[in-house]
């Protein structure tokens, strides 16, 4: 899993990199009523990535196009965090 901070559409959020672009966690929180940290440091400190290995990767890859930020709409900023999938 690769986590980055992106700037897009006048916003800034931590995001998961997927094949089609990014799943910005602020959009995910709004649409799915979830509560993922949108700050990279807080997200990494929250720790557990087991959800990603237990099917989360497939769920993110199959997200509705409306929930995905295309690569040409975003700019990666700050640090990148990667885990071994």
Backbone as CSV, one residue per row, in Angstrom:
resi,resn,N_x,N_y,N_z,CA_x,CA_y,CA_z,C_x,C_y,C_z
1,UNK,0.851,-1.155,0.000,0.000,0.000,0.000,0.904,1.227,0.000
2,UNK,0.537,2.191,-0.810,1.286,3.445,-0.867,0.342,4.567,-0.454
3,UNK,0.762,5.315,0.556,0.010,6.458,1.045,0.779,7.723,0.705
4,UNK,0.056,8.724,0.249,0.658,10.013,-0.091,-0.280,11.118,0.382
5,UNK,0.245,12.311,0.453,-0.608,13.481,0.643,-0.747,14.122,-0.725
6,UNK,-1.984,14.461,-1.080,-2.222,15.101,-2.371,-2.918,16.439,-2.179
7,UNK,-2.667,17.316,-3.128,-3.411,18.561,-3.252,-4.218,18.432,-4.530
8,UNK,-5.508,18.697,-4.425,-6.410,18.545,-5.567,-7.650,19.401,-5.347
9,UNK,-8.164,19.981,-6.393,-9.412,20.754,-6.344,-9.468,21.722,-5.160
10,UNK,-8.335,22.318,-4.833,-8.281,23.266,-3.725,-8.290,22.619,-2.351
11,UNK,-8.068,21.335,-2.305,-8.079,20.591,-1.044,-6.738,19.901,-0.838
12,UNK,-6.527,19.392,0.367,-5.319,18.637,0.703,-5.751,17.482,1.593
13,UNK,-5.284,16.268,1.262,-5.679,15.091,2.040,-4.690,13.962,1.845
14,UNK,-4.602,13.113,2.859,-3.895,11.847,2.686,-4.712,11.017,1.699
15,UNK,-4.026,10.181,0.939,-4.698,9.368,-0.066,-3.981,8.041,-0.232
16,UNK,-4.729,7.050,-0.684,-4.160,5.756,-1.036,-3.979,5.748,-2.548
17,UNK,-2.805,5.369,-3.006,-2.533,5.294,-4.432,-3.106,3.976,-4.950
18,UNK,-3.897,4.067,-6.024,-4.430,2.879,-6.693,-4.097,2.981,-8.178
19,UNK,-4.385,1.950,-8.919,-4.028,1.924,-10.342,-4.638,3.087,-11.124
20,UNK,-5.840,3.517,-10.772,-6.524,4.577,-11.524,-6.272,5.975,-10.989
21,UNK,-5.483,6.097,-9.934,-5.200,7.416,-9.366,-5.094,7.343,-7.864
22,UNK,-5.956,8.115,-7.183,-5.895,8.222,-5.732,-7.292,8.084,-5.127
23,UNK,-7.358,7.458,-3.969,-8.565,7.514,-3.155,-8.229,8.473,-2.019
24,UNK,-8.722,9.698,-2.138,-8.480,10.720,-1.122,-9.342,10.404,0.089
25,UNK,-8.727,10.363,1.247,-9.450,9.936,2.435,-10.510,10.935,2.872
26,UNK,-10.358,12.208,2.534,-11.425,13.151,2.874,-12.688,12.866,2.063
27,UNK,-12.531,12.502,0.797,-13.685,12.138,-0.028,-14.303,10.840,0.490
28,UNK,-13.447,9.867,0.790,-13.929,8.589,1.313,-14.731,8.804,2.597
29,UNK,-14.214,9.639,3.501,-14.922,9.925,4.748,-16.288,10.564,4.491
30,UNK,-16.339,11.513,3.569,-17.604,12.181,3.255,-18.626,11.212,2.673
31,UNK,-18.200,10.417,1.721,-19.126,9.535,1.000,-19.526,8.297,1.786
32,UNK,-18.600,7.747,2.548,-18.860,6.483,3.253,-19.080,6.681,4.748
33,UNK,-19.097,7.940,5.188,-19.287,8.275,6.604,-18.277,7.551,7.500
34,UNK,-17.051,7.491,6.995,-15.967,6.881,7.761,-15.191,7.993,8.472
35,UNK,-14.184,7.612,9.213,-13.460,8.581,10.031,-11.953,8.366,9.943
36,UNK,-11.441,8.140,8.717,-10.001,7.953,8.544,-9.290,9.283,8.721
37,UNK,-8.127,9.289,9.379,-7.353,10.536,9.471,-6.964,11.004,8.063
38,UNK,-7.090,12.282,7.810,-6.715,12.820,6.501,-5.334,13.459,6.526
39,UNK,-4.734,13.515,7.693,-3.368,13.989,7.873,-2.437,12.771,7.833
40,UNK,-1.415,12.815,6.993,-0.533,11.657,6.804,0.080,11.182,8.117
41,UNK,0.595,12.100,8.926,1.231,11.701,10.182,0.241,10.964,11.078
42,UNK,-0.953,11.503,11.231,-1.970,10.852,12.068,-2.393,9.509,11.483
43,UNK,-2.485,9.438,10.159,-2.864,8.187,9.506,-1.831,7.103,9.775
44,UNK,-0.574,7.416,9.594,0.496,6.442,9.820,0.554,6.053,11.295
45,UNK,0.401,7.025,12.172,0.428,6.742,13.601,-0.748,5.879,14.054
46,UNK,-1.860,5.925,13.298,-3.026,5.113,13.664,-2.742,3.630,13.512
47,UNK,-1.732,3.310,12.681,-1.146,1.980,12.694,-1.653,0.875,11.823
48,UNK,-2.762,0.309,12.082,-3.159,-0.978,11.533,-3.533,-0.907,10.057
49,UNK,-2.748,-1.574,9.219,-3.032,-1.660,7.784,-3.584,-3.038,7.411
50,UNK,-3.943,-3.841,8.409,-4.428,-5.195,8.116,-5.706,-5.169,7.274
51,UNK,-6.515,-4.104,7.402,-7.731,-3.991,6.595,-7.395,-3.998,5.108
52,UNK,-6.262,-3.428,4.752,-5.859,-3.345,3.346,-5.553,-4.737,2.807
53,UNK,-4.814,-5.517,3.570,-4.461,-6.876,3.148,-5.662,-7.817,3.198
54,UNK,-6.636,-7.490,4.026,-7.806,-8.362,4.203,-8.955,-7.953,3.285
55,UNK,-8.653,-7.443,2.117,-9.685,-7.108,1.142,-9.836,-5.639,0.846
56,UNK,-9.210,-4.794,1.651,-9.322,-3.357,1.423,-8.749,-2.903,0.097
57,UNK,-7.677,-3.552,-0.332,-7.068,-3.189,-1.613,-8.069,-3.377,-2.747
58,UNK,-8.762,-4.496,-2.763,-9.757,-4.771,-3.806,-10.906,-3.773,-3.738
59,UNK,-11.346,-3.464,-2.536,-12.436,-2.492,-2.375,-12.020,-1.138,-2.933
60,UNK,-10.809,-0.687,-2.614,-10.341,0.605,-3.116,-10.197,0.602,-4.631
61,UNK,-9.655,-0.476,-5.184,-9.475,-0.555,-6.643,-10.818,-0.529,-7.375
62,UNK,-11.876,-0.979,-6.717,-13.198,-1.036,-7.344,-14.106,0.124,-6.958
63,UNK,-13.544,1.146,-6.359,-14.329,2.323,-5.962,-14.969,2.965,-7.181
64,UNK,-16.086,3.590,-6.937,-16.760,4.355,-7.971,-15.821,5.433,-8.504
65,UNK,-15.904,5.682,-9.765,-15.077,6.719,-10.396,-15.250,8.074,-9.704
66,UNK,-16.436,8.332,-9.158,-16.697,9.598,-8.473,-15.855,9.765,-7.212
67,UNK,-15.363,8.669,-6.655,-14.573,8.726,-5.426,-13.072,8.712,-5.683
68,UNK,-12.682,8.685,-6.944,-11.268,8.599,-7.286,-10.788,9.918,-7.877
69,UNK,-9.643,10.358,-7.406,-9.006,11.556,-7.947,-8.020,11.084,-9.016
70,UNK,-8.226,11.534,-10.251,-7.357,11.134,-11.359,-5.951,11.711,-11.159
71,UNK,-4.930,10.996,-11.666,-3.550,11.467,-11.505,-3.309,12.882,-12.034
72,UNK,-3.999,13.262,-13.109,-3.778,14.600,-13.663,-4.523,15.700,-12.894
73,UNK,-5.325,15.320,-11.901,-6.042,16.291,-11.070,-5.330,16.575,-9.753
74,UNK,-4.266,15.836,-9.460,-3.640,15.937,-8.141,-2.137,16.125,-8.254
75,UNK,-1.599,16.659,-7.180,-0.156,16.798,-7.057,0.237,16.205,-5.717
76,UNK,1.179,15.256,-5.745,1.663,14.655,-4.513,2.540,15.665,-3.790
77,UNK,2.324,15.785,-2.489,3.122,16.700,-1.669,3.608,15.951,-0.433
78,UNK,4.682,16.421,0.130,5.156,15.831,1.375,5.714,14.425,1.209
79,UNK,5.681,13.692,2.309,6.290,12.370,2.324,5.353,11.295,1.783
80,UNK,5.959,10.178,1.440,5.234,9.004,0.971,5.463,7.899,1.990
81,UNK,4.447,7.095,2.219,4.557,5.979,3.145,4.135,4.720,2.398
82,UNK,4.981,3.703,2.414,4.663,2.451,1.730,4.777,1.286,2.682
83,UNK,3.871,0.328,2.507,3.939,-0.926,3.245,4.153,-2.045,2.253
84,UNK,4.649,-3.146,2.716,4.788,-4.334,1.864,3.411,-5.009,1.851
85,UNK,2.849,-5.131,0.691,1.497,-5.732,0.600,1.593,-7.208,0.770
